[in-house]
Every structure is written in structure tokens, then in C-alpha cells.
Amino acid sequence: MSEPIKITILGPTGRLGRAICGAVIDHAGFELVGAVVRSESGLAQKDIGALLNRDEIGCLTEVSVELAAENADLVIDASTPEMTVIAAERLAALAGPALITGVTGFTEKQNERLENISATLPILRAGNFSLGVAVAETLVRQAATLPAREWDIEISETHHKHKADAPSGTALLLAKAAAGRRGVSLEEAAIWSREGQTGEREIGTIGFAVTRGGSVIGEHSVRFLSELEELTISHRAFDRSVFAHGALEAASWMFNNGGRREPGLYSMQNVVTD
């Protein structure tokens, strides 16, 4: 039997981080060897099992990325954009384990920093860890071959009331897939909101609608509308474990049968198509 893949988690106490930690602990093919928390959290040097209301597993939380990732094969990130970039820089300096991040809401400058870091560190960025969303992205890209003059695109998404960024990273992921297939940037095509006398819809634009409320895990729909018909590609997550499952699928792909992937910027599309 092969050795389990050793995982360190950034941001283990948030919704996504807790789900991924639990999935790693429960999966025989993985071993949780580290977890990184913010220094101001007061949760340093706590057993991660106990923090998850489980039995202790002998893995203590650390503030230092270097200490937490010392024995890791891979680092899975569920933290914040700022923490992601800092951790990536430190891992690259160490020539350390590859980074898989499910964080969204990066600024343009942070995106540029991650792209630069990926020249020396393998990084997989997932706007959404769901395998279903990755397939939906492929379908959206295919559907976007429909002529922009005849088919309008509208994207709607709903999330729980605690989500901080809007539109969601998944909505942006799907919109970029459509815009890219049409040969334009999302910045050129996007209509982020509508209010007042907006006039007629401009050809080729991509509209967004955002809902926040309750405990909705995640719902996304991409509508392609023409004068005579409509095509809708949608995805709904019923349980947060779907993201943890996808994160482990991404980890298996990044581990590459024991060999670290080459430096570069990867996505869930690599996971579902390779």
C-alpha cells in the first residue's frame, strides 16, 4: 500500500477549511500533517482534531507556514487572499510543496503576484473546488460559441449571507470562460449591475445578478438567451462536502503519482480533463 499524501491546510477553521480538514482526516489516502492559523486568532498550538470537535490527532496548528508545511507533500488553502499570496511566496522561497487554493476575491495586484510566483511554484487555483462546476465551465465555454449578436448571456448566483465577495469567484470563473471563448475580456463585456434608465442591452455584454441570504451553499446559472430559445447551464451544491471532495481530487492530481507538478498555474479544468 502506498504512503498517504501529506497535507497542510491554510485556514482550517473557516467553513471550507473545516470541511477539507475533516475530509483529509477521514480519507485513508491522505494524512493531515499541518494547519496554519492567523497569529491573532488565539488558536495556535491547538490540536486540529479537537478544534473540529473530534478526537485529537496529534497535529497542532501553527502560525508559521514554514513549520506547518515542513513535512507536507501539498498545501491546500482555504484562507484569505492576503494570506494566500504570503504563503505562496514563502513556499516558493523554500522550493516547498505545491499550493492548491480555493480562495476567491483576489485583487488585480494579488493575481499578478500569484502569476509571478507560479513561475517557480506549482499553483492550482480553483474558483470553485466542485467537479460539477469544472464541467459546467467547459459547457459554458462551448455554449459561448453561439453568436454574441443573437445570444445574450446572463449569470446569476446565490450564496449564504456571510459570503464577503460578490459576484462569487465561481460566477467570475464562468463569465471568464464565456468571454474568453468570444474573444473579449470580462472587463470589456461585464455589466455588473443595472439601475434606472439603462437603455437597450448592448450586444455581447454579460450581465450579473447576485443574491445573498440564508444558508445557501452555492447556486449558479448561466443563461444564453435568443429571440427564439434559451439555454441554461446551472449548478447547485447541496452540501459543503462537495468542495472538500473536489479539493482532494485536485490534491491527487497535483501529487502526480508522487512527483511534484512542474511550476505553473493550473485549474480544476486540468483535474477533470487530464
N, C-alpha and C positions, 0 to 999 in steps of 0.2 A: 504494500500500500504506500502511495506517495505521501510525502510530508504535506501537512496543511499549509495553505498560503497565509503568511503572517501579515496581519492588517493593523494599521494605526488609524484612528478616527480623529479628525478635527471637528470640534463642535459636537461632542457626544451627548449633550444634554437637551438639545432642541428636539422638535418633533421628528425631523428627518434623521438626525444623528442618533436618537434613541432607537428608532426603528432599525437603522443599519447595524448598530451595536448588537441589538437582540438577534438579528438575522445571522450575524457573524458568529455569535456565541452558540447558536443552535445548529449551525452547519458544520458537519464533520470535516469538510474540505477547507475550512478556514480557522484561523486562530487569532483572537484579539490580543495583541501584544502591547498596545499603547493607545492613549487617548489624550488629546490636548484641550485644555480649558483656558479661559481668559484669566489673567492674574487677579483681576478684581472680582472674580466670581466667588472666591472663597471655597472653591471645590477642589483645589489642588491636593494631591496625595490622598485621594479617596478611592476606594475600590470601585471600579466601574460597575461591577455586578451589583453592589449594594446601591449605587446611585440609580440603577434601573429596577430597584426593588426585587432583585434576585439574590441568589446565594453569591457570596464573594468568590471571585475567580482568580485573585492574586495579581490583577492588573491594575496598577494605580494611575490615576490621572496626573498629568504633568503640565506645567506652564511652558516648558521648553519643547519646541518642535524637535530639536536635535535629540534630546533624551527619549522622547516618546517614540521616535521613528528609528531609533538605533538598531533595533532587531527586525524591522519591518521589511517585507517584500514590496508592499504597496501602501500608499496613504489615501484614504477616502475622506473627502472634505464635505462637511455639511455645516460650515461656519458662517462667515460673513465675507463680502468682497475684500475688505481690507485685510482680514486675516488670511484669506486665500493667497493673495499676492505676496504677503510677507512670508508665508510658509513655503510657497513655490520658490522664492528667491533663496531661502535657506536650504531647501532640499537640493537646488541646483548647485549651490556652493559646495555642498557635501558630496556631489555626484550620487545623491541618495536615491531612495525608492521613487518610483513613478508616482505621479499625482493624478487622482481621479476626483473631479469636483462637480458637485451638483448645485453649486451656488449660482444665483442669478442676481441681476441688478448691478452689474459692473459699470463703472463709468468708462468713457472712451479712453481715458488715460490708463485705467486699470487693464482694459482689454489690450492695449498696446504693450503694457509691461508683461502680461501673460504670453503674448505672442513672441516677444523677445526672449523670455525665459525658455520657451519651448524649443529654442534652437539648441539647448543643452540638456533639457529635461523632458521626458515623455509626459505629456499632459492630455488627459481626456476630459473635455468639457461637455457636460450634459445639461442642456436647458431643462431637461426632464429625464429622470432615470428610467421611466417606463418604456418597456419594449414596444408596447402598443403605440405610444406616441412616436417612437422612432419609425415605425411602419407608416403611421399617419403622415409623418413628414415626407416620406417617399411618395405617398399617394398625392399629397398636395403639390409636390414638385411636378408630378406627371399631369395633374389636372390643370396646372398653370400654363400648360401648352395651349389651352383654349385661348383664342384671340382676345386680347385685352379690350379691343373695341366693342366686342359683343358680350363679354362676360365680366361682370363686376365681382370683386372679392370683398367679403365682409368676414371679420374674425370676431367672435365673442368668447369671453371666458368668465368663469365664476370660481371664486375661491372663498375660503373662510375669512372671517372678519379680522383676523390677526395678521394676514399677509401684508407685508410692508411695501412691496413694489407693484407697480401697475404701468402698462399691461404686464402680465406674467412673463417670465422667461420662456415658457412654452409657447405662448401666443406670439412672441417675437421670433422664436425659432421657426414656427410655421409660416409666419409672414415673410421672413427672410428667404425661406425655401421657395415661396411663390414669386417674390420679387426677383430673386436670382434667376429663376427659370425665364422670367420675362425680360431679363437683361437690364434691370434697373436696380438701384439701391433702395433699401427700405425707406431711407430718409427722403428720397425723392417721391416715393409712392404713398407714404403713410398719411392718413387722415386720423389724427389721434382723438379728436372729439368734434362734435357738431353742436352748434347753438345758434339760435337766431336765424336770420335770413341767409342761409348758406349758398343759395343758388343751385343750379343743376350740378349733378355729380360730374366730376372731371374724369375723362376716360383714363383707365389704367391705374386709378387710385386704389388703395387698400384701406378699408375702414376698420375701426376697432370699437368694441363695446365691452366695458368692464363692469362686473358686479362683485361686490364684497358683502358677505353676510353669513351668519350662522357658522356651521362647522363643515361646509362643503370642502372636500379634499381637493378636487380639481375637475373642472369640466371645460372642454374646448371644442368649438365648432368653427369650421371654415366653410363658408357658403360661396359657391360660384353661381351667379345669377345672370340669366339672359332674358330676353323678351319672352321666350317660349318655354323655358325649362330651368330647373335648378338642380345643382349637385351639391350635396353636403357631406363633408368628411368630419366626423366627430369622434371624440374620445372622452370617456368618463372613468375616473378612478373610484372604485368602491371601498378601497382600504389602503391605508398608507403603506402597508407591507409591499404593495406593488413596486414602490420606489426602491425599497430595500432589496427586493429580489433583483431588480434591474441593476442596482449598484454592484451586486455580487456577480452578475453576468458580465458587467464591464470589468470587474476585477479579474475574473478568469481570463477574459480576452487580453487584458493588459499584461497579465503574468506570462502569457505566451508560452505555456508549457515549460516554465522555469527560466526562460530567458527574457530579460527586460526589453521592451519595445525600443526601437530607435527613437531618439529625440524628435519631437514633432507635436503638432496639435491635432488630436483625434476627437471623434464624437461618437454618439451612440449609433450613428449610421455605420461606422466601422464594425460595431459589435453585431448588428443584425444582418449585415451583408457579407462579411468575411466568412 
